[in-house]
Amino acid sequence: MVRLFVAIDFPAGLRERLRTPQEILKQSRARLSLVDPAIIHITLKFIGEVPPERVEQIIPALETISVEPFDLRITGIGSNNPRKPRVIWCTIEDAGKSAALHDRIEAVLEPFGVPREGRAFRPHATLARVKQYDSSLTVLLRDIPYEDFGSCTVRSWQLKKSILTPQGPVYETILEVPCA
């Protein structure tokens, strides 16, 4: 089985700027698992575990999707729950472009048995997962100053294989789809 997801990668400089909020988060007494900045991305669609032959069917389906390049901006830090967060992320503004791409990806994957998400897509990039919560984290999150972490133009998106290791996930790009 192959564990797959579809993503938008950030340029290296933008990812490096995300070390700053991660350093602030380290001041919390919560036990956190920080995402290596080298692999921070926007997950457009988590596909999950599929047989290798299914990958060969998914690739041409994804290649049929054509989108124009679009701009996105990392606008701040958020979480899945302001009172007791489990995931901390950076918030993204892109005029709904990644959500539109997400919808198209879901449509082409549905015939392959990949279920649609039950909740609305909201673009974000995970910075940390909370392994053990402490109230100091909530205070830190509330006090992180608003900062524009930068922007980029999305010129492609990727189908990635995820290999889980004790040191963290290793991602391999299987397909890169250029924006038209």
Helices and strands as residue ranges (DSSP letters): E 2-9, H 12-17, H 19-25, E 31-34, G 37-39, E 41-50, H 52-63, E 70-79, E 87-93, H 97-109, G 110-112, E 124-132, H 135-143, E 150-154, E 156-165, E 168-178
